Amino acid sequence: MIGTYGHGTENDFVLIFDPENKVEITTNQVQAICNRNTGIGSDGFIRIGKQDGKWFMDYRNSDGSIAEMCGNGIRVMAKYLIEKGHQSPGIFPINTRDGMKFLSVPESGDITVNMGQIREVFGEITATTNGHTWTGYNIDMGNPHAVVFVENLNDVGDLLTAPIVEPAEEYPDGVNVEFVEFLANGELKMRVHERGVGETKSCGTGTCAVALAAALLKNKKLPASWIINPPGGRLSVEIDAHSNAILTGPAVLIGDHDLSKYL
């Protein structure tokens, strides 16, 4: 089987095309493919299937665990469908474990995806790493996020281990943790530790969580929009008047790989 490697703001993935849903993927297979030392190497794995006649994103983290949604991954999947001739450019849906998402995909250029409803889960949380503890926001983006604002991202340290987020019972399946710094030009800079992966160069759902948290922190009325700069690039997020998160950014396909030794 042939897999395709691609990335969205350097958040990278291996994708396979399985519209008849014939391929069974195991945790060990995903781990082997995503291993950066012995496999292809990526933050996640996407099986492109179909569900009720619509495209379906079967997304796995690099440790093989199942995730509800991936904002960078769904743009890369959409790019794959267009470039491989399986879908015409324009507006079309992709189903996920977090429901149907609608994308606007031109023949070239940035891709926009309506990520759906985003909300704050009320109650204070804290995140601790590198000897520092910050209070932050508990944000539900279909997957869980803890967003904290820091004076300087260097204070976060190397993020080799997962930050300790409290109260732990808020996140029985783990949590994505975003650390955010306001820049002088009004844009945001962020780093993220993704559950099941570790620190990544970018996180689509994470940037959406950051956008809502920033609006809450600054008491901005919706709609509100932000330019957010993870290490891997530049993304724009709008939280509209109905609390939908609209994410826009690039998607790139790099090349194909033979996965027969893994699958």
Buried (B, 14 or more C-beta within 10 A) or exposed (E): EEBBBBBBBBBBBBBBBBEEEEBEBEEEBBBBBBBEEEBBBBBBBBBBBEBEEEBBBBBBBBBBBBBBBBBBBBBBBBBBBBBBEEBEBEEBEBBBBBEBBEBBBEEEEBBBBBBBBBEBEEEEBBBEBEEBEBEBBBBBBBBBBBBBBBEEBEBBBEBEEBBEBBEEEBBEEBBBBBBBBBEEEEBBBBBBBBBBBBBBBBBBBBBBBBBBBBBBBEEBEBBBBBBBBBBBBBBBBBBBEEBBBBBBBBBBBEEEBEBEEBB
